Amino acid sequence: MKLLRYIFFPIVPIYYSVTWVRNKLYDLGVLESKSFDFPVICVGNLSVGGTGKTPMIEYLIRLLKDDYKVATLSRGYKRKSEGFQIGAPGVTADVLGDEPFQFYYKYADKIKVAVDANRVEGIEKLRATTPKPEVVLLDDAYQHRKVKAGFNIVLTTFSNTYTSDVVLPTGNLREPKSGAKRADVIIVTKCPVSITVLEKKAILQAIKPELHQHVFFSSISYADHVISKRKQVPLEQVPKFTLITGIANPAPLVEYLKEKGLDFEHLNFKDHHDFSAEELDVFKQKPFIITTEKDFMRLNQFSFLEDSLFYLSIEAVLDRPLVFNQTVTKFIKTF
């Protein structure tokens, strides 16, 4: 992998220039970006890979769902459907994609969940539904400049902040670091619970936030139990098990389970992996499986896994939740 990055290094200036010029054309209004007269909140990142967008969207859902009619709109990465799709009884992860289906699975009675690669059309179609959504949360749409969200949240991980990265294909950035200036809020995600004041200060000095920007630090909180379709089991009562992951970075989860002293084997797959029949046959032989919430959304459709398949849920925990909550709700109340 490192060798390939060195080989492709000469392409970096080209990629940088193309993405920089594209952003500048949107900033100058040469390329059209549509804004809306109601709250549209975008959660995204500068880099490829998992930065914790799904837990952040769920944080916003929990924050807003009791006071506003909320809808989420995602691209629906690797779904097997096309065009605009909206969560409804009988829908599956194949229709919505893993993460959107997770939102629907957990919050179907409280929010609307839709997918559309064309975010402008997706927002307009959502607003044509009844009851009309009052707040739209855009999942992973920071580079989708055809929509001008009223409020932008950019996520970057503690272990690899965008300030220490470069653009594709040598690095992981989808656009130059200067793109972070469009954000209203920057959240450093997946921080260790023991993060120090000095570590935060060093990151803040590297980010150099604009005067209008708020910077927060968040960590992942794991549930103390695992959940199946039928029951919950406290972690301390979990027998030897098989951990199945198809996410960008399973290392924090693996470390957490090891710290709990649990006995398990780990079957690791690439992000959004499409499990084959042969792999499912292997899973069928495992008496107790724990997986991520995202992977559970795809695997729970197989009846032969109903008794053995469990997931461990996570939540984002912010260092200054009241300030963050007030910042978001203050934006919404401007409409």
Secondary structure by P-SEA (a helix, b strand, c coil): caaaaaaaccaaaaaaaaaaaaaaaaaaccbbbbbbccbbbbbbccccccccaaaaaaaaaaacccccbbbbbccccccccccbbbbccccccccccaaaaaaaaccccccccccccaaaaaaaaaaaccccccbbbbccccccccccccbbbbbbbcccccccccccccccccccccccccccbbbbccccccccaaaaaaaaaaacccccbbbbbbbbbbbccccccccccccccccbbbbbbccccaaaaaaaaaaaccccccccccccccccaaaaaaaaaccbbbbcaaaaaaacccccccccbbbbbbbbbbccaaaaaaaaaaaaacc
